Amino acid sequence: MLTFILVLLIIWAAISVIGFVVKGLLWLAIIGLVLFVGTALYGAAKRKIKS
């Protein structure tokens, strides 16, 4: 499960970078950042529950 969350975080980070680099895709960067933060919080919550 941790591997899956890390893969998602990498994907969301890449989407955010692409959104900031490509002019006109700021919306993609915002979505990527929101998904990144959401996935990080979900992973932290799941990890805290298990320990």
N, CA, C and O atoms as a MOPAC input file, in Angstrom:
PM7 MOZYME 1SCF
protein

 N      0.82200 1    -1.18800 1     0.00000 1
 C      0.00000 1     0.00000 1     0.00000 1
 C      0.86900 1     1.25600 1     0.00000 1
 O      0.55300 1     2.23800 1    -0.67200 1
 N      1.95100 1     1.21700 1     0.75000 1
 C      2.84400 1     2.37200 1     0.79800 1
 C      3.46700 1     2.63500 1    -0.56800 1
 O      3.64000 1     3.78800 1    -0.96300 1
 N      3.80000 1     1.57700 1    -1.28200 1
 C      4.36700 1     1.72500 1    -2.62400 1
 C      3.35700 1     2.39100 1    -3.56100 1
 O      3.71700 1     3.25500 1    -4.36000 1
 N      2.11300 1     1.99000 1    -3.45800 1
 C      1.05600 1     2.56100 1    -4.29400 1
 C      0.89600 1     4.05200 1    -4.01200 1
 O      0.75600 1     4.84900 1    -4.93900 1
 N      0.91600 1     4.42200 1    -2.75700 1
 C      0.78100 1     5.83500 1    -2.38400 1
 C      1.98100 1     6.63200 1    -2.89100 1
 O      1.81600 1     7.75100 1    -3.37500 1
 N      3.17400 1     6.07400 1    -2.78600 1
 C      4.36400 1     6.76700 1    -3.28700 1
 C      4.30800 1     6.95600 1    -4.80100 1
 O      4.70200 1     8.00400 1    -5.31300 1
 N      3.82400 1     5.95500 1    -5.50800 1
 C      3.67900 1     6.06900 1    -6.96600 1
 C      2.67800 1     7.17000 1    -7.30700 1
 O      2.91600 1     7.96800 1    -8.21300 1
 N      1.55900 1     7.21300 1    -6.58200 1
 C      0.57800 1     8.27300 1    -6.81700 1
 C      1.16800 1     9.64300 1    -6.54100 1
 O      0.91700 1    10.58200 1    -7.29600 1
 N      1.94500 1     9.78100 1    -5.47800 1
 C      2.56600 1    11.06300 1    -5.16100 1
 C      3.51000 1    11.50900 1    -6.27400 1
 O      3.55700 1    12.69100 1    -6.61600 1
 N      4.25500 1    10.57000 1    -6.83300 1
 C      5.16600 1    10.90300 1    -7.93300 1
 C      4.37600 1    11.34400 1    -9.16300 1
 O      4.75100 1    12.30200 1    -9.84000 1
 N      3.28900 1    10.64400 1    -9.44400 1
 C      2.45300 1    11.00800 1   -10.60300 1
 C      1.85500 1    12.39400 1   -10.41300 1
 O      1.88100 1    13.20700 1   -11.33700 1
 N      1.31200 1    12.67900 1    -9.21900 1
 C      0.70200 1    13.99500 1    -8.97300 1
 C      1.74900 1    15.09900 1    -9.03600 1
 O      1.46200 1    16.19000 1    -9.52800 1
 N      2.95400 1    14.83600 1    -8.54700 1
 C      4.01700 1    15.83700 1    -8.61600 1
 C      4.38300 1    16.12200 1   -10.07900 1
 O      4.59100 1    17.27500 1   -10.45600 1
 N      4.46000 1    15.07300 1   -10.89400 1
 C      4.78200 1    15.25100 1   -12.31100 1
 C      3.69300 1    16.05200 1   -13.02300 1
 O      3.99000 1    16.92300 1   -13.84000 1
 N      2.43800 1    15.75400 1   -12.71000 1
 C      1.33700 1    16.49500 1   -13.32000 1
 C      1.40600 1    17.96600 1   -12.92100 1
 O      1.15400 1    18.84400 1   -13.74500 1
 N      1.74300 1    18.23800 1   -11.66800 1
 C      1.84800 1    19.62000 1   -11.20800 1
 C      2.96100 1    20.36000 1   -11.93800 1
 O      2.78200 1    21.50400 1   -12.35500 1
 N      4.10400 1    19.70900 1   -12.09000 1
 C      5.22900 1    20.34500 1   -12.78500 1
 C      4.85800 1    20.63700 1   -14.22800 1
 O      5.14300 1    21.72200 1   -14.73400 1
 N      4.23100 1    19.68500 1   -14.89200 1
 C      3.80900 1    19.89300 1   -16.28100 1
 C      2.83500 1    21.06400 1   -16.36100 1
 O      2.90800 1    21.88000 1   -17.28000 1
 N      1.92600 1    21.14200 1   -15.39700 1
 C      0.95800 1    22.23600 1   -15.38300 1
 C      1.60800 1    23.59200 1   -15.21100 1
 O      1.16100 1    24.57000 1   -15.81000 1
 N      2.66700 1    23.67000 1   -14.39400 1
 C      3.35100 1    24.94600 1   -14.20300 1
 C      4.25500 1    25.29300 1   -15.38500 1
 O      4.43500 1    26.47000 1   -15.69700 1
 N      4.82000 1    24.29000 1   -16.04100 1
 C      5.75900 1    24.53900 1   -17.13600 1
 C      5.02300 1    24.93700 1   -18.42100 1
 O      5.42400 1    25.88500 1   -19.09700 1
 N      3.96100 1    24.22300 1   -18.75300 1
 C      3.23600 1    24.47300 1   -19.99200 1
 C      2.27400 1    25.63700 1   -19.77200 1
 O      1.39100 1    25.58200 1   -18.91500 1
 N      2.46100 1    26.66900 1   -20.54700 1
 C      1.61700 1    27.86000 1   -20.40700 1
 C      0.17100 1    27.50800 1   -20.73600 1
 O     -0.10400 1    26.84400 1   -21.73600 1
 N     -0.73000 1    27.94900 1   -19.90600 1
 C     -2.14200 1    27.69500 1   -20.12900 1
 C     -2.66700 1    26.46900 1   -19.41200 1
 O     -3.85800 1    26.16800 1   -19.48600 1
 N     -1.79400 1    25.76100 1   -18.72000 1
 C     -2.24300 1    24.56300 1   -18.00600 1
 C     -2.14300 1    24.73600 1   -16.49300 1
 O     -1.85900 1    23.78400 1   -15.76500 1
 N     -2.37800 1    25.94900 1   -16.03500 1
 C     -2.31200 1    26.19900 1   -14.59800 1
 C     -3.35800 1    25.37400 1   -13.85700 1
 O     -3.12600 1    24.94900 1   -12.72500 1
 N     -4.50000 1    25.14700 1   -14.48300 1
 C     -5.53900 1    24.33500 1   -13.86100 1
 C     -5.03600 1    22.92500 1   -13.58300 1
 O     -5.40900 1    22.32100 1   -12.57800 1
 N     -4.19400 1    22.39700 1   -14.46400 1
 C     -3.64100 1    21.05800 1   -14.27200 1
 C     -2.69700 1    21.04500 1   -13.07500 1
 O     -2.66800 1    20.08100 1   -12.31100 1
 N     -1.93100 1    22.11000 1   -12.91400 1
 C     -1.02900 1    22.21100 1   -11.77000 1
 C     -1.82300 1    22.25800 1   -10.46900 1
 O     -1.44500 1    21.62200 1    -9.48500 1
 N     -2.91100 1    23.00300 1   -10.46500 1
 C     -3.72700 1    23.10600 1    -9.25100 1
 C     -4.34900 1    21.76300 1    -8.90200 1
 O     -4.34900 1    21.35900 1    -7.73900 1
 N     -4.87300 1    21.07700 1    -9.89600 1
 C     -5.45100 1    19.74600 1    -9.65800 1
 C     -4.37300 1    18.78600 1    -9.14800 1
 O     -4.61300 1    18.01900 1    -8.21600 1
 N     -3.19600 1    18.83200 1    -9.75600 1
 C     -2.09800 1    17.96800 1    -9.31400 1
 C     -1.69600 1    18.23800 1    -7.88100 1
 O     -1.43400 1    17.30600 1    -7.12100 1
 N     -1.64500 1    19.51400 1    -7.50300 1
 C     -1.29100 1    19.85300 1    -6.12200 1
 C     -2.35400 1    19.39000 1    -5.13400 1
 O     -2.03000 1    18.88200 1    -4.06000 1
 N     -3.61800 1    19.56300 1    -5.49300 1
 C     -4.69800 1    19.11600 1    -4.61900 1
 C     -4.65800 1    17.59900 1    -4.44100 1
 O     -4.80400 1    17.10000 1    -3.32500 1
 N     -4.46500 1    16.87600 1    -5.52200 1
 C     -4.37900 1    15.42200 1    -5.44100 1
 C     -3.14700 1    14.97800 1    -4.65300 1
 O     -3.20700 1    14.00300 1    -3.90400 1
 N     -2.03000 1    15.69100 1    -4.81800 1
 C     -0.80700 1    15.37500 1    -4.09200 1
 C     -1.03900 1    15.51600 1    -2.58600 1
 O     -0.70200 1    14.61900 1    -1.81300 1
 N     -1.61000 1    16.63700 1    -2.18400 1
 C     -1.85800 1    16.87600 1    -0.75700 1
 C     -2.86600 1    15.87200 1    -0.20900 1
 O     -2.68800 1    15.34600 1     0.89000 1
 N     -3.91400 1    15.60700 1    -0.96400 1
 C     -4.91300 1    14.62600 1    -0.52900 1
 C     -4.32900 1    13.23500 1    -0.35500 1
 O     -4.62400 1    12.55500 1     0.62700 1
 N     -3.50800 1    12.81200 1    -1.29600 1
 C     -2.87700 1    11.50100 1    -1.20500 1
 C     -1.90100 1    11.44300 1    -0.03500 1
 O     -1.83700 1    10.43500 1     0.66800 1
 N     -1.14600 1    12.50800 1     0.17700 1
 C     -0.20300 1    12.54200 1     1.29600 1
 C     -0.94400 1    12.46000 1     2.63300 1
 O     -0.51900 1    11.73600 1     3.53300 1
 N     -2.03300 1    13.19000 1     2.76200 1
 C     -2.81500 1    13.13700 1     4.00100 1
 C     -3.44500 1    11.76300 1     4.21000 1
 O     -3.47500 1    11.25400 1     5.33000 1
 N     -3.94100 1    11.17300 1     3.14500 1
 C     -4.52600 1     9.83700 1     3.23700 1
 C     -3.46900 1     8.81400 1     3.66600 1
 O     -3.72100 1     7.97300 1     4.52900 1
 N     -2.29400 1     8.89600 1     3.05600 1
 C     -1.21000 1     7.98100 1     3.41900 1
 C     -0.76700 1     8.16000 1     4.85600 1
 O     -0.49800 1     7.18000 1     5.55000 1
 N     -0.68800 1     9.39600 1     5.30700 1
 C     -0.29000 1     9.65700 1     6.69500 1
 C     -1.33800 1     9.12900 1     7.66900 1
 O     -0.99400 1     8.57800 1     8.71400 1
 N     -2.60400 1     9.29500 1     7.33300 1
 C     -3.68400 1     8.80900 1     8.19800 1
 C     -3.68400 1     7.28900 1     8.26600 1
 O     -3.84200 1     6.71400 1     9.34300 1
 N     -3.50800 1     6.63900 1     7.12300 1
 C     -3.48000 1     5.17200 1     7.09700 1
 C     -2.28600 1     4.64700 1     7.87800 1
 O     -2.39600 1     3.64200 1     8.58100 1
 N     -1.16000 1     5.30900 1     7.76200 1
 C      0.04700 1     4.86600 1     8.45200 1
 C     -0.10600 1     5.04500 1     9.96400 1
 O      0.34800 1     4.20600 1    10.74200 1
 N     -0.74500 1     6.13700 1    10.37300 1
 C     -0.93500 1     6.41500 1    11.79100 1
 C     -1.89500 1     5.40300 1    12.41300 1
 O     -1.70100 1     4.98900 1    13.55600 1
 N     -2.92300 1     5.00300 1    11.67400 1
 C     -3.88600 1     4.04000 1    12.16900 1
 C     -3.23100 1     2.67700 1    12.39000 1
 O     -3.51600 1     2.00000 1    13.37800 1
 N     -2.34800 1     2.27400 1    11.46400 1
 C     -1.69900 1     0.96700 1    11.56700 1
 C     -0.71600 1     0.88900 1    12.72600 1
 O     -0.53600 1    -0.18100 1    13.30800 1
 N     -0.07200 1     2.00800 1    13.07500 1
 C      0.93700 1     1.95100 1    14.13700 1
 C      0.38700 1     2.30600 1    15.48200 1
 O      1.12100 1     2.30000 1    16.47000 1

